[in-house]
Each structure stands twice: as structure tokens, then as C-alpha cells.
Amino acid sequence: MKDFLYKLFLGSPVYNKPLKNTPYQTYVRDLKNTWDNKRHHDTGLEKILRIFLVGVQIIFPAMHLMQSLGKVGVITRNLVKELYVVFKTILPLIILVRGWYVHTWAIAISVYFMSETFLYVISIIFVSDIFIVPRSYRRNLLMLFLNYLEICFNYAVIYAGLNLLTGKINGYVDYIYFSIVTSTTIGYGDISPLTSTGKIIVSTEAILSLAFIGLFLNFFGSKMEHMYREEDQ
């Protein structure tokens, strides 16, 4: 049974090689390389953004979670990352189902995790040169889809917790429905923002979703196309 689970989740042991550096060591290295323009010659606003995207990772749990694992195999660390992404996707659903969105802490947690996710996805574009080339771009697309769902669910928590919507709302499903409809820019009109604050927040979701779907799926699509071309050579 142990061998079966290892094969299912980790694959062949030959691919699960221990990493040379801990996440903290990698973080310091990447921050220094970005500052020194070692891998990418950027200036002005681009450099400020890149330094921010690298540096801000320290305030989120993912890096510290990986650090607690030590120098484990790369596949093991990737599996833990996947579980962390799944946890962040499920958490806002739990908050909605349990009705915890009425508490300020629940809204704060949703905003916190959503910020981590969005900044990470942005960093894939602007600081992709510091990341290790993934073993599977399909896996990254799957993670991206979960990130997209997480952002939709977290916005639903915000809408519910701050009571920003009006219309035919009968429960938490309607908040999720409105969030997903907004993210796709369909807008049926049966539910709409109630206040100016609500309109601003709904607008941010629409803008972020367009950027998410357009820019990032196009980015990974080009990566996969490049990969296929290499395989055909």
C-alpha cells in the first residue's frame, strides 16, 4: 500500500531528488539576483515591481511551510504546494457554507490568501526567470485553474461578509454564482452591487479576472506550444 501511494503521488523515486537549498536560502538568493540584475536587465518601474514581487513572498505562509519541510525531494515539495493550493481553494467554500463570512477575521483571511495567490500569478509573468522550469506545464495550468477558482470563492466571501449585493439572494450559492458570473463578465443582472463600495469591488474582480484569463492563460499557452515544438524536433 505504501509503495502504491508513493507511486501514485510521487512517481519514480529517481525524480524526487533532494533540493540543494532551503526556501529561505532560495529567497535570499533570488532577492539579491533581482537587485543585481543578474538574470534580467530591468530598470525603473519594472525593477521596482520585480523586487516587490520577490520580496513580498516572505509575508505569506507558502514559503514558511516549504521551509518547515527542510531539504526534501522536489516532487515532495511540489505535492505539498499542491495540497496548500487545494486548501486555499476549499477554505473560502468552508467559510461560506458555515456562515463564517459574518466575522471580520473571515473576510481578512480571504483577502490575505487571495492577495498571495494573485501576487504569485503576477510573479510568474514578471519574475519567471527566477523560477525553475516546471516538469509539466499541464500541472501549472491545473494549479492556475485552482487559483482562479480560489479568487472567485474569496470574492464571494467578501460580497457576503460586507453585504455588498442586492437582488435574488437566497444563500451562499448565490454569492458564488455572482462572483463567477462577474469573473466571466457575463452579468445577467439578477444580482447587482448595492453600494458604491460594492461597485468598486465588483469592478476589481472583473478587471483581475480579465487579466487572469487573458494574460496568464496566453502565457502558459505559449509555453506549452514551445514545449511541443521542442518535443517534435
C-alpha positions in Angstrom: 0.0 0.0 0.0 2.8 2.4 0.9 4.5 1.7 -2.5 1.2 2.2 -4.3 0.6 5.6 -2.7 4.2 6.7 -3.3 3.9 5.7 -7.0 0.6 7.5 -7.2 1.6 10.8 -5.7 5.4 11.0 -6.1 6.1 8.8 -9.1 9.5 7.3 -9.5 12.0 7.9 -6.6 14.6 8.9 -9.2 12.7 12.2 -9.8 12.3 13.0 -6.1 15.9 14.3 -5.7 16.6 16.4 -2.5 16.9 20.1 -3.2 20.2 21.8 -2.6 18.8 25.0 -1.0 16.1 25.7 1.6 13.3 28.1 0.6 14.8 30.8 2.8 18.2 30.4 1.0 16.5 30.5 -2.3 14.5 33.6 -1.3 17.7 35.5 -0.3 19.4 34.4 -3.5 16.5 35.4 -5.7 16.2 38.8 -4.0 19.9 39.5 -4.4 19.9 38.4 -8.1 16.9 40.6 -8.8 18.6 43.6 -7.2 21.8 42.9 -9.0 20.1 42.4 -12.4 21.9 39.1 -12.6 19.4 37.3 -14.8 17.3 40.1 -16.2 18.4 43.7 -17.0 15.5 45.8 -15.8 15.2 49.4 -14.7 12.7 51.8 -13.3 9.2 50.7 -12.6 9.8 47.2 -13.9 12.7 46.7 -11.5 10.7 48.1 -8.5 7.8 45.7 -9.4 10.1 42.7 -9.7 11.8 43.4 -6.4 8.4 43.8 -4.7 7.1 40.6 -6.2 10.2 38.6 -5.0 10.3 40.3 -1.6 6.6 40.2 -0.7 6.7 36.4 -0.6 8.1 36.5 2.9 4.8 37.7 4.4 2.8 34.7 3.2 2.6 31.2 4.6 3.8 29.2 1.5 7.5 29.9 1.9 7.5 29.2 5.6 5.5 25.9 5.0 8.1 24.8 2.5 10.9 25.8 4.9 9.4 23.6 7.6 9.9 20.6 5.3 13.6 21.1 5.1 15.6 19.8 2.1 13.1 17.2 0.9 12.7 16.0 -2.6 11.5 18.3 -5.3 8.4 16.1 -6.0 7.5 16.0 -2.3 7.7 19.8 -2.1 5.6 20.1 -5.2 3.0 17.8 -3.7 2.8 19.9 -0.5 2.4 23.0 -2.7 -0.5 21.4 -4.4 -2.1 20.5 -1.1 -1.7 24.0 0.0 -3.3 25.4 -3.2 -6.2 22.9 -2.7 -6.6 24.0 0.9 -6.7 27.7 -0.1 -9.4 26.9 -2.7 -11.5 24.9 -0.2 -11.2 27.4 2.7 -13.5 30.1 1.3 -16.1 27.5 0.5 -16.0 26.3 4.1 -16.3 29.9 5.3 -19.4 30.4 3.1 -21.1 27.1 3.9 -20.5 27.6 7.7 -21.7 31.2 7.6 -18.4 32.5 9.0 -18.3 35.3 6.5 -20.2 37.5 9.0 -16.9 37.7 11.0 -14.3 40.2 10.2 -11.5 37.7 10.6 -13.0 35.5 7.8 -13.0 38.4 5.4 -9.5 39.3 6.4 -8.3 35.7 5.8 -9.9 35.7 2.4 -8.3 38.9 1.3 -4.9 37.8 2.7 -4.9 34.4 0.8 -6.3 36.0 -2.4 -3.6 38.6 -2.3 -1.0 35.8 -2.0 -2.4 34.0 -5.0 -2.7 37.0 -7.3 0.8 38.2 -6.5 2.2 34.8 -7.1 0.4 34.6 -10.5 1.7 38.1 -11.4 5.2 37.0 -10.4 5.0 34.1 -12.9 5.0 36.7 -15.6 7.3 39.4 -14.3 9.9 37.2 -12.5 9.6 34.0 -14.3 13.3 33.9 -14.9 14.0 33.1 -11.3 11.7 30.0 -11.3 12.9 26.5 -12.0 11.5 25.3 -15.3 8.5 23.1 -14.4 8.4 19.4 -15.2 4.9 19.8 -16.5 3.2 22.9 -17.8 -0.1 21.0 -17.7 0.4 20.8 -13.9 0.9 24.6 -13.8 -2.3 25.1 -15.8 -4.2 22.9 -13.4 -2.8 25.0 -10.5 -3.7 28.1 -12.3 -7.3 26.9 -12.7 -7.5 26.2 -8.9 -6.0 29.7 -8.3 -8.8 31.2 -10.5 -11.5 29.3 -8.5 -9.9 30.4 -5.2 -10.1 34.1 -6.3 -13.8 33.7 -7.3 -14.6 32.0 -4.0 -12.8 34.6 -1.9 -14.6 37.4 -3.7 -17.9 35.6 -2.8 -16.8 35.7 0.9 -16.2 39.4 0.6 -19.6 40.1 -1.1 -21.4 38.1 1.6 -19.4 39.4 4.6 -19.7 43.0 3.6 -23.3 42.7 2.4 -22.5 44.3 -0.9 -25.1 42.8 -3.2 -28.8 43.1 -3.8 -31.3 41.0 -5.8 -32.4 37.4 -5.7 -30.0 36.1 -3.0 -31.1 33.1 -1.1 -27.8 31.8 0.3 -24.1 31.4 -0.2 -24.5 29.7 -3.6 -25.8 33.0 -5.0 -22.7 34.8 -3.8 -20.5 32.2 -5.6 -22.7 32.4 -8.6 -22.5 36.2 -8.8 -18.7 36.0 -8.4 -18.2 33.5 -11.2 -20.6 35.4 -13.5 -18.7 38.6 -12.7 -15.4 37.0 -13.4 -16.6 35.9 -16.8 -18.0 39.5 -17.4 -21.4 38.0 -18.4 -23.5 39.9 -15.9 -27.1 38.6 -16.0 -28.4 41.4 -13.8 -30.5 39.3 -11.4 -27.9 40.2 -8.7 -26.1 43.5 -8.6 -23.9 45.6 -6.3 -25.8 47.5 -3.6 -23.4 50.3 -2.8 -20.6 52.4 -4.4 -18.1 50.2 -2.4 -19.7 47.1 -3.9 -19.4 48.5 -7.4 -15.7 49.2 -6.9 -15.0 45.8 -5.6 -17.1 44.1 -8.3 -15.1 46.2 -10.9 -11.8 45.0 -9.4 -12.9 41.4 -9.8 -13.9 41.9 -13.4 -10.5 43.6 -14.2 -8.5 41.0 -12.3 -10.4 38.2 -14.0 -9.8 39.6 -17.5 -6.1 39.9 -16.7 -6.0 36.4 -15.2 -7.8 34.7 -18.1 -6.3 36.7 -20.9 -2.7 37.3 -19.9 -1.9 34.2 -17.9 -3.6 31.6 -20.0 -2.0 33.1 -23.0 1.4 33.0 -21.3 1.1 29.3 -20.4 -0.3 28.5 -23.8 2.8 29.9 -25.4 4.9 27.9 -23.0 3.1 24.7 -23.9 3.4 25.4 -27.6 7.2 25.9 -27.2 7.4 22.6 -25.3 5.6 20.8 -28.0 7.9 22.2 -30.7 10.9 21.0 -28.7 9.4 17.5 -28.5 8.8 17.4 -32.2 12.4 18.3 -33.0 
